[in-house]
Amino acid sequence: MSPVTDPAALSAVGGTGIAYWAGSARWARATGRSVMRPSAAAFFAAGLAVTAIAVASPLDAAVDRTLWAHMVQHVLLLAVAAPLLALGWPLPTLLWVLPPHWRSRALALRRRALAHHDAHFPSWVITLLAVQAAVMWAWHLPDAYQAAVRNPALHAAEHLSFLLAATAAWWSVVTGRRSRRGAAAVAALLGSVPGIVLGSAMVVAPNPWYPLYLHGSRTAALVDQQVAGVIMWAFGGMATVIVGAALFLSWLRRAEAAETVVAPPPAPAAVAQ
């Protein structure tokens, strides 16, 4: 089997990487200095690599045969690729690829969004995490799920909606002041609950949800669904916990630094007269 199963998807991922590099270079030329942190570029590259594995490797070819493979694909997109992409400064880097007139408007909108996000942090996080959960649950309804597996264009739309919704949700969590990283860690953990609920429902369901996977016996299909559920709530939740722990550690280090008081130097001893 070829290591690349979907050249179109791989081309889209590669094109995004090229656009990101071009935007970063143009941004640096406009400011006369390098504005991208090397870590941000590394995060974005890692997110694209995980996305490519999810949508253009033999894993993608297995999703119409086994449900558990499809859940691995979804976990990679929602809980691994999305936070990596969010940490990679996708905006404004990608906006710098736009023509100057459109770019200036888009960057102005981004600045207003950042200001509103800073002033209404809880509302942004709650709203975007709810959108991510709604997108995930909607695509796992039996009719929508099976239609996506059977229709390549619809399947691509599913993946794109996963990435956009999850990256936006993670952006809302990780963007902002470091003093809010503690709250962001809690939000990241709460954001894992919808996936845990969905995966748990798959595990305890008495019947297979998707007739598409009834290749053999009903028992085999049910076991496949239970394995898929474990992957969703266990591994998806684990990835979210790792990101949440990193955010909490960042907040804790800042809090410790803020509480550290440098003692003034001792006063010189009085000279005996």
CORDAPE-V861879 format. One record per pair of residues at least 24 apart in sequence whose ideal C-beta (glycine too) atoms are under 10 Angstrom apart, sorted by the first residue. I is the first residue (numbers start at 1). J is the second residue. D is the distance in whole Angstrom. If there is no record, write none. Layout:
((I & J & D) (I & J & D))
This chain:
((1 & 57 & 10) (1 & 58 & 5) (1 & 61 & 7) (1 & 62 & 10) (2 & 57 & 10) (2 & 58 & 8) (2 & 61 & 9) (3 & 56 & 9) (3 & 57 & 7) (3 & 58 & 7) (4 & 52 & 9) (4 & 56 & 6) (4 & 57 & 7) (4 & 58 & 9) (4 & 60 & 10) (5 & 55 & 9) (5 & 56 & 6) (5 & 57 & 6) (5 & 58 & 6) (5 & 59 & 8) (5 & 60 & 5) (5 & 61 & 4) (5 & 62 & 9) (6 & 52 & 9) (6 & 55 & 6) (6 & 56 & 4) (6 & 57 & 9) (6 & 60 & 6) (6 & 61 & 8) (6 & 152 & 8) (6 & 155 & 9) (6 & 156 & 9) (7 & 56 & 7) (8 & 55 & 10) (8 & 56 & 9) (8 & 152 & 9) (8 & 156 & 8) (9 & 51 & 9) (9 & 52 & 8) (9 & 54 & 9) (9 & 55 & 4) (9 & 56 & 5) (9 & 57 & 10) (9 & 60 & 7) (9 & 152 & 9) (9 & 155 & 9) (9 & 156 & 7) (9 & 159 & 8) (9 & 160 & 10) (10 & 51 & 10) (10 & 52 & 6) (10 & 55 & 8) (10 & 56 & 4) (10 & 57 & 9) (10 & 60 & 10) (11 & 56 & 9) (12 & 51 & 9) (12 & 52 & 10) (12 & 55 & 8) (12 & 56 & 9) (12 & 156 & 8) (12 & 159 & 10) (12 & 160 & 9) (13 & 47 & 10) (13 & 48 & 5) (13 & 49 & 9) (13 & 50 & 10) (13 & 51 & 5) (13 & 52 & 5) (13 & 53 & 10) (13 & 54 & 10) (13 & 55 & 7) (13 & 56 & 7) (13 & 81 & 10) (14 & 48 & 8) (14 & 52 & 8) (14 & 56 & 10) (16 & 44 & 9) (16 & 47 & 10) (16 & 48 & 6) (16 & 51 & 8) (16 & 85 & 9) (16 & 90 & 9) (16 & 94 & 8) (16 & 163 & 10) (17 & 44 & 8) (17 & 45 & 7) (17 & 47 & 10) (17 & 48 & 5) (17 & 49 & 9) (17 & 51 & 10) (17 & 52 & 9) (18 & 97 & 9) (19 & 93 & 9) (19 & 94 & 6) (19 & 96 & 9) (19 & 97 & 5) (19 & 98 & 10) (20 & 44 & 6) (20 & 45 & 8) (20 & 48 & 8) (20 & 85 & 10) (20 & 88 & 8) (20 & 89 & 9) (20 & 90 & 7) (20 & 93 & 6) (20 & 94 & 6) (20 & 96 & 9) (20 & 97 & 8) (21 & 45 & 9) (21 & 93 & 9) (21 & 97 & 10) (22 & 93 & 9) (22 & 94 & 9) (22 & 96 & 8) (22 & 97 & 5) (23 & 89 & 10) (23 & 90 & 9) (23 & 91 & 10) (23 & 92 & 8) (23 & 93 & 5) (23 & 94 & 5) (23 & 95 & 7) (23 & 96 & 4) (23 & 97 & 5) (23 & 98 & 9) (23 & 103 & 9) (24 & 89 & 9) (24 & 93 & 5) (24 & 94 & 9) (24 & 96 & 7) (24 & 97 & 10) (25 & 93 & 10) (25 & 96 & 8) (25 & 97 & 10) (26 & 93 & 9) (26 & 95 & 10) (26 & 96 & 5) (26 & 97 & 7) (26 & 98 & 10) (26 & 103 & 9) (27 & 89 & 10) (27 & 92 & 7) (27 & 93 & 7) (27 & 95 & 9) (27 & 96 & 5) (27 & 97 & 10) (27 & 103 & 10) (28 & 96 & 9) (29 & 96 & 9) (30 & 96 & 8) (30 & 100 & 10) (30 & 103 & 10) (35 & 89 & 9) (35 & 92 & 9) (35 & 93 & 9) (35 & 96 & 10) (36 & 88 & 9) (36 & 89 & 7) (36 & 93 & 7) (37 & 87 & 10) (37 & 88 & 10) (37 & 89 & 8) (39 & 87 & 8) (39 & 88 & 9) (39 & 89 & 10) (40 & 87 & 7) (40 & 88 & 5) (40 & 89 & 5) (40 & 90 & 9) (40 & 93 & 8) (41 & 88 & 7) (41 & 89 & 8) (41 & 93 & 9) (42 & 84 & 9) (42 & 87 & 9) (42 & 88 & 8) (43 & 83 & 8) (43 & 84 & 5) (43 & 85 & 7) (43 & 86 & 8) (43 & 87 & 4) (43 & 88 & 4) (43 & 89 & 8) (43 & 90 & 10) (44 & 84 & 7) (44 & 85 & 6) (44 & 86 & 9) (44 & 87 & 8) (44 & 88 & 3) (44 & 89 & 7) (44 & 90 & 7) (44 & 93 & 8) (44 & 94 & 10) (45 & 84 & 9) (45 & 85 & 10) (45 & 88 & 8) (46 & 80 & 9) (46 & 81 & 8) (46 & 84 & 5) (46 & 85 & 9) (46 & 87 & 9) (46 & 88 & 8) (47 & 77 & 10) (47 & 80 & 8) (47 & 81 & 5) (47 & 82 & 7) (47 & 83 & 8) (47 & 84 & 3) (47 & 85 & 4) (47 & 86 & 8) (47 & 87 & 8) (47 & 88 & 6) (47 & 90 & 9) (47 & 163 & 9) (47 & 167 & 8) (47 & 170 & 10) (48 & 81 & 8) (48 & 84 & 8) (48 & 85 & 7) (48 & 88 & 9) (49 & 81 & 8) (49 & 84 & 9) (50 & 76 & 6) (50 & 77 & 8) (50 & 79 & 10) (50 & 80 & 5) (50 & 81 & 4) (50 & 82 & 9) (50 & 83 & 10) (50 & 84 & 6) (50 & 85 & 9) (51 & 76 & 8) (51 & 77 & 7) (51 & 80 & 9) (51 & 81 & 5) (51 & 82 & 9) (51 & 84 & 9) (51 & 85 & 8) (51 & 159 & 8) (51 & 163 & 7) (52 & 81 & 9) (53 & 77 & 10) (53 & 80 & 9) (53 & 81 & 9) (54 & 78 & 10) (54 & 80 & 8) (54 & 81 & 7) (54 & 159 & 8) (54 & 162 & 9) (54 & 163 & 9) (55 & 81 & 9) (55 & 155 & 9) (55 & 156 & 8) (55 & 159 & 6) (55 & 160 & 10) (55 & 163 & 9) (60 & 155 & 9) (60 & 159 & 9) (63 & 148 & 9) (63 & 149 & 6) (63 & 155 & 8) (64 & 146 & 10) (64 & 149 & 5) (64 & 150 & 8) (64 & 155 & 9) (64 & 212 & 7) (64 & 213 & 9) (65 & 149 & 10) (65 & 212 & 10) (65 & 213 & 8) (65 & 215 & 7) (65 & 224 & 9) (66 & 213 & 7) (66 & 215 & 9) (66 & 221 & 10) (66 & 224 & 6) (66 & 227 & 9) (66 & 228 & 8) (67 & 145 & 9) (67 & 149 & 10) (67 & 202 & 8) (67 & 208 & 8) (67 & 209 & 8) (67 & 210 & 6) (67 & 212 & 8) (67 & 213 & 5) (67 & 221 & 8) (67 & 223 & 10) (67 & 224 & 5) (67 & 225 & 6) (67 & 226 & 9) (67 & 227 & 8) (67 & 228 & 4) (67 & 229 & 9) (67 & 231 & 9) (68 & 202 & 10) (68 & 213 & 10) (68 & 223 & 9) (68 & 224 & 6) (68 & 225 & 8) (68 & 226 & 9) (68 & 227 & 4) (68 & 228 & 4) (68 & 229 & 9) (68 & 230 & 8) (68 & 231 & 6) (68 & 232 & 9) (69 & 224 & 9) (69 & 227 & 10) (69 & 228 & 8) (69 & 231 & 9) (70 & 140 & 10) (70 & 145 & 8) (70 & 148 & 9) (70 & 149 & 7) (70 & 155 & 10) (70 & 210 & 9) (70 & 212 & 10) (70 & 213 & 9) (70 & 224 & 10) (70 & 228 & 7) (70 & 231 & 9) (71 & 140 & 9) (71 & 195 & 10) (71 & 198 & 10) (71 & 199 & 8) (71 & 202 & 8) (71 & 224 & 10) (71 & 225 & 9) (71 & 227 & 8) (71 & 228 & 4) (71 & 229 & 8) (71 & 230 & 9) (71 & 231 & 4) (71 & 232 & 5) (71 & 233 & 10) (71 & 235 & 9) (71 & 236 & 8) (72 & 228 & 8) (72 & 231 & 6) (72 & 232 & 9) (72 & 235 & 8) (72 & 236 & 10) (73 & 155 & 10) (73 & 159 & 8) (73 & 162 & 9) (73 & 231 & 10) (74 & 136 & 8) (74 & 139 & 8) (74 & 140 & 8) (74 & 158 & 9) (74 & 159 & 9) (74 & 162 & 7) (74 & 166 & 10) (74 & 195 & 9) (74 & 198 & 10) (74 & 228 & 9) (74 & 231 & 9) (74 & 232 & 7) (74 & 236 & 8) (75 & 195 & 8) (75 & 199 & 9) (75 & 228 & 10) (75 & 231 & 6) (75 & 232 & 6) (75 & 233 & 10) (75 & 234 & 9) (75 & 235 & 6) (75 & 236 & 4) (75 & 237 & 9) (75 & 238 & 9) (75 & 239 & 7) (75 & 240 & 10) (76 & 162 & 10) (76 & 235 & 9) (76 & 236 & 9) (76 & 239 & 9) (77 & 136 & 10) (77 & 158 & 9) (77 & 159 & 6) (77 & 160 & 10) (77 & 161 & 10) (77 & 162 & 5) (77 & 163 & 6) (77 & 166 & 7) (77 & 167 & 10) (78 & 132 & 8) (78 & 135 & 9) (78 & 136 & 7) (78 & 162 & 6) (78 & 163 & 8) (78 & 165 & 8) (78 & 166 & 5) (78 & 167 & 10) (78 & 169 & 9) (78 & 170 & 10) (78 & 191 & 10) (78 & 192 & 10) (78 & 194 & 10) (78 & 195 & 7) (78 & 232 & 9) (78 & 236 & 7) (78 & 239 & 9) (78 & 240 & 9) (79 & 166 & 8) (79 & 170 & 9) (79 & 191 & 9) (79 & 192 & 8) (79 & 195 & 7) (79 & 232 & 9) (79 & 235 & 8) (79 & 236 & 5) (79 & 237 & 8) (79 & 238 & 8) (79 & 239 & 4) (79 & 240 & 6) (79 & 241 & 10) (79 & 242 & 9) (79 & 243 & 8) (80 & 166 & 10) (80 & 235 & 9) (80 & 236 & 9) (80 & 239 & 5) (80 & 240 & 10) (80 & 242 & 10) (80 & 243 & 9) (81 & 159 & 10) (81 & 162 & 9) (81 & 163 & 7) (81 & 166 & 8) (81 & 167 & 8) (81 & 170 & 10) (82 & 132 & 8) (82 & 162 & 8) (82 & 163 & 6) (82 & 164 & 9) (82 & 165 & 8) (82 & 166 & 3) (82 & 167 & 5) (82 & 168 & 9) (82 & 169 & 7) (82 & 170 & 5) (82 & 171 & 9) (82 & 239 & 10) (82 & 243 & 10) (83 & 166 & 8) (83 & 167 & 8) (83 & 169 & 9) (83 & 170 & 4) (83 & 171 & 9) (83 & 173 & 8) (83 & 174 & 7) (83 & 188 & 8) (83 & 239 & 8) (83 & 240 & 8) (83 & 242 & 9) (83 & 243 & 5) (83 & 244 & 10) (83 & 246 & 9) (83 & 247 & 10) (84 & 167 & 9) (84 & 170 & 9) (84 & 243 & 9) (85 & 163 & 7) (85 & 164 & 10) (85 & 166 & 9) (85 & 167 & 5) (85 & 170 & 8) (85 & 171 & 9) (86 & 166 & 8) (86 & 167 & 5) (86 & 168 & 8) (86 & 169 & 8) (86 & 170 & 4) (86 & 171 & 4) (86 & 172 & 9) (86 & 173 & 8) (86 & 174 & 6) (86 & 175 & 8) (86 & 243 & 9) (87 & 167 & 10) (87 & 170 & 8) (87 & 171 & 9) (87 & 174 & 6) (87 & 175 & 10) (87 & 243 & 9) (87 & 246 & 10) (88 & 167 & 9) (89 & 171 & 10) (89 & 175 & 10) (90 & 167 & 7) (90 & 168 & 10) (90 & 171 & 8) (91 & 167 & 10) (91 & 168 & 10) (91 & 171 & 8) (91 & 175 & 10) (113 & 175 & 10) (114 & 175 & 7) (114 & 176 & 9) (117 & 171 & 9) (117 & 172 & 7) (117 & 175 & 6) (117 & 176 & 7) (118 & 175 & 9) (118 & 176 & 6) (118 & 177 & 7) (118 & 180 & 9) (121 & 172 & 8) (121 & 173 & 10) (121 & 175 & 9) (121 & 176 & 6) (121 & 177 & 9) (121 & 180 & 6) (121 & 183 & 7) (121 & 184 & 9) (121 & 187 & 9) (122 & 172 & 10) (122 & 180 & 10) (122 & 183 & 8) (122 & 187 & 8) (123 & 172 & 10) (124 & 168 & 9) (124 & 169 & 9) (124 & 171 & 9) (124 & 172 & 5) (124 & 173 & 9) (124 & 175 & 9) (124 & 176 & 9) (124 & 187 & 10) (125 & 169 & 8) (125 & 172 & 5) (125 & 173 & 6) (125 & 175 & 10) (125 & 176 & 9) (125 & 180 & 9) (125 & 183 & 8) (125 & 184 & 8) (125 & 186 & 10) (125 & 187 & 5) (125 & 188 & 9) (125 & 190 & 9) (125 & 191 & 8) (126 & 172 & 9) (126 & 187 & 8) (126 & 190 & 9) (126 & 191 & 10) (127 & 168 & 10) (127 & 169 & 9) (127 & 172 & 8) (128 & 165 & 8) (128 & 166 & 9) (128 & 167 & 10) (128 & 168 & 5) (128 & 169 & 4) (128 & 170 & 9) (128 & 171 & 8) (128 & 172 & 4) (128 & 173 & 8) (128 & 187 & 10) (128 & 191 & 9) (129 & 165 & 10) (129 & 166 & 10) (129 & 168 & 10) (129 & 169 & 5) (129 & 170 & 9) (129 & 172 & 8) (129 & 173 & 8) (129 & 187 & 7) (129 & 188 & 9) (129 & 190 & 7) (129 & 191 & 5) (129 & 192 & 10) (129 & 193 & 9) (129 & 194 & 8) (130 & 165 & 10) (130 & 169 & 9) (130 & 191 & 10) (130 & 194 & 9) (131 & 161 & 10) (131 & 164 & 10) (131 & 165 & 5) (131 & 166 & 10) (131 & 168 & 7) (131 & 169 & 7) (131 & 172 & 10) (132 & 161 & 10) (132 & 162 & 8) (132 & 164 & 9) (132 & 165 & 4) (132 & 166 & 5) (132 & 167 & 9) (132 & 168 & 8) (132 & 169 & 4) (132 & 170 & 9) (132 & 172 & 10) (132 & 191 & 7) (132 & 194 & 8) (132 & 195 & 9) (133 & 165 & 9) (133 & 169 & 9) (133 & 191 & 8) (133 & 193 & 8) (133 & 194 & 4) (133 & 195 & 8) (133 & 197 & 9) (133 & 198 & 9) (134 & 165 & 8) (134 & 194 & 9) (135 & 161 & 5) (135 & 162 & 7) (135 & 164 & 8) (135 & 165 & 4) (135 & 166 & 8) (135 & 169 & 9) (135 & 194 & 10) (136 & 161 & 9) (136 & 162 & 7) (136 & 165 & 8) (136 & 166 & 8) (136 & 194 & 6) (136 & 195 & 7) (136 & 198 & 7) (136 & 232 & 9) (136 & 236 & 10) (137 & 194 & 7) (137 & 195 & 9) (137 & 197 & 9) (137 & 198 & 7) (140 & 195 & 10) (140 & 198 & 6) (140 & 201 & 9) (140 & 202 & 9) (140 & 209 & 8) (140 & 210 & 9) (140 & 232 & 9) (141 & 209 & 9) (142 & 208 & 10) (142 & 209 & 5) (142 & 210 & 6) (142 & 211 & 8) (142 & 212 & 9) (143 & 210 & 10) (145 & 209 & 8) (145 & 210 & 6) (145 & 212 & 8) (146 & 209 & 9) (146 & 210 & 6) (146 & 211 & 7) (146 & 212 & 5) (146 & 213 & 9) (147 & 212 & 10) (149 & 210 & 8) (149 & 212 & 6) (149 & 213 & 9) (150 & 212 & 8) (166 & 191 & 9) (170 & 240 & 9) (170 & 243 & 8) (173 & 243 & 8) (173 & 244 & 9) (173 & 247 & 7) (174 & 243 & 8) (174 & 246 & 9) (174 & 247 & 7) (174 & 250 & 9) (177 & 251 & 10) (177 & 254 & 9) (178 & 247 & 10) (178 & 250 & 6) (178 & 251 & 7) (178 & 253 & 9) (178 & 254 & 5) (178 & 255 & 9) (178 & 257 & 10) (178 & 258 & 10) (179 & 251 & 7) (179 & 254 & 7) (179 & 255 & 8) (179 & 258 & 8) (180 & 247 & 9) (180 & 251 & 8) (181 & 244 & 10) (181 & 246 & 9) (181 & 247 & 5) (181 & 248 & 7) (181 & 249 & 8) (181 & 250 & 5) (181 & 251 & 3) (181 & 252 & 8) (181 & 253 & 9) (181 & 254 & 7) (181 & 255 & 9) (182 & 247 & 8) (182 & 248 & 6) (182 & 250 & 9) (182 & 251 & 4) (182 & 252 & 8) (182 & 254 & 9) (182 & 255 & 8) (183 & 247 & 9) (183 & 248 & 10) (183 & 251 & 8) (184 & 243 & 9) (184 & 244 & 8) (184 & 247 & 5) (184 & 248 & 8) (184 & 250 & 9) (184 & 251 & 8) (185 & 241 & 10) (185 & 243 & 8) (185 & 244 & 5) (185 & 245 & 7) (185 & 246 & 8) (185 & 247 & 4) (185 & 248 & 4) (185 & 249 & 8) (185 & 250 & 8) (185 & 251 & 7) (185 & 252 & 9) (186 & 244 & 8) (186 & 247 & 9) (186 & 248 & 8) (187 & 244 & 8) (187 & 247 & 9) (188 & 240 & 6) (188 & 241 & 8) (188 & 242 & 9) (188 & 243 & 5) (188 & 244 & 4) (188 & 245 & 9) (188 & 246 & 9) (188 & 247 & 6) (188 & 248 & 9) (189 & 237 & 9) (189 & 240 & 7) (189 & 241 & 7) (189 & 243 & 9) (189 & 244 & 5) (189 & 245 & 9) (189 & 247 & 10) (189 & 248 & 9) (190 & 240 & 9) (190 & 244 & 9) (191 & 240 & 6) (191 & 243 & 9) (191 & 244 & 9) (192 & 233 & 9) (192 & 236 & 7) (192 & 237 & 5) (192 & 238 & 9) (192 & 239 & 8) (192 & 240 & 4) (192 & 241 & 7) (192 & 243 & 9) (192 & 244 & 8) (193 & 233 & 10) (193 & 237 & 9) (193 & 240 & 9) (194 & 236 & 10) (195 & 232 & 6) (195 & 233 & 6) (195 & 235 & 10) (195 & 236 & 5) (195 & 237 & 7) (195 & 239 & 10) (195 & 240 & 8) (196 & 229 & 10) (196 & 232 & 8) (196 & 233 & 4) (196 & 234 & 9) (196 & 236 & 8) (196 & 237 & 5) (196 & 240 & 9) (197 & 232 & 9) (197 & 233 & 8) (198 & 229 & 8) (198 & 232 & 6) (198 & 233 & 7) (198 & 236 & 9) (199 & 226 & 10) (199 & 228 & 8) (199 & 229 & 4) (199 & 230 & 7) (199 & 231 & 7) (199 & 232 & 3) (199 & 233 & 3) (199 & 234 & 7) (199 & 235 & 9) (199 & 236 & 7) (199 & 237 & 8) (200 & 229 & 7) (200 & 230 & 9) (200 & 232 & 8) (200 & 233 & 5) (200 & 234 & 10) (201 & 225 & 10) (201 & 229 & 7) (201 & 232 & 9) (201 & 233 & 9) (202 & 226 & 7) (202 & 227 & 9) (202 & 228 & 6) (202 & 229 & 3) (202 & 230 & 8) (202 & 231 & 9) (202 & 232 & 7) (202 & 233 & 8) (203 & 227 & 9) (203 & 228 & 9) (203 & 229 & 4) (203 & 230 & 6) (203 & 232 & 9) (203 & 233 & 7) (203 & 234 & 10) (204 & 229 & 8) (205 & 229 & 8))
